[in-house]
Amino acid sequence: MADTTPVNSQITDAVTQTNVKVVAEAPAQAIAALYQVASHSAGLSLQNAVHSQQALNQVSTAVVSKAVQQIMAIGDKS
């Protein structure tokens, strides 16, 4: 059974405009979310690079220390 109550044209216009506004803003919101994810990924990548470099520096320091220790021990064996 169909509803025969007439709907005010201002109400239908307001609902239509709201729907158009939401649909029109969707691409901009999607691009904004994409930019946020991309910048977060870039930040994590840089953090990983810094962490790797610091770990490599620690290993390098240990290697140099051990090499110097072995060089200094050469004179003791003679």
SVG drawing of the C-alpha trace seen along z (x, -y; Angstrom):
<svg xmlns="http://www.w3.org/2000/svg" viewBox="-3 -24 112 39">
<polyline fill="none" stroke="black" stroke-width="0.4" points="0.0,0.0 1.6,-3.3 1.8,-6.2 -0.2,-9.1 1.1,-11.8 2.8,-14.4 6.4,-15.2 7.4,-18.8 9.7,-19.7 12.1,-21.5 12.7,-18.3 13.4,-16.3 15.7,-19.0 17.6,-19.1 18.0,-15.3 19.1,-15.3 21.7,-18.1 23.0,-16.2 23.4,-13.1 25.2,-14.9 27.5,-16.6 28.5,-13.3 29.1,-11.7 31.1,-14.7 33.3,-14.7 34.1,-11.0 37.0,-11.2 38.7,-14.0 38.4,-12.0 39.8,-8.9 42.8,-10.8 43.4,-12.4 43.4,-8.9 45.8,-7.7 48.2,-10.6 48.1,-9.9 48.9,-6.2 51.7,-7.1 53.3,-9.6 53.1,-7.1 54.7,-4.5 57.5,-6.9 58.0,-7.7 58.3,-4.1 60.7,-3.5 63.0,-6.2 62.8,-4.9 63.8,-1.5 66.7,-3.0 67.9,-4.9 67.6,-1.8 69.6,0.3 72.3,-2.3 72.6,-2.5 72.8,1.3 75.5,1.4 77.5,-1.3 77.4,0.8 78.7,3.8 81.3,1.7 82.5,0.4 82.8,3.9 84.7,5.1 87.2,2.2 87.6,2.8 88.4,6.5 90.8,5.7 92.7,3.2 92.8,5.7 94.4,8.3 96.8,5.8 97.9,4.8 98.3,8.5 100.9,9.1 103.6,7.4 103.0,9.5 103.5,12.8 107.0,11.9"/>
</svg>
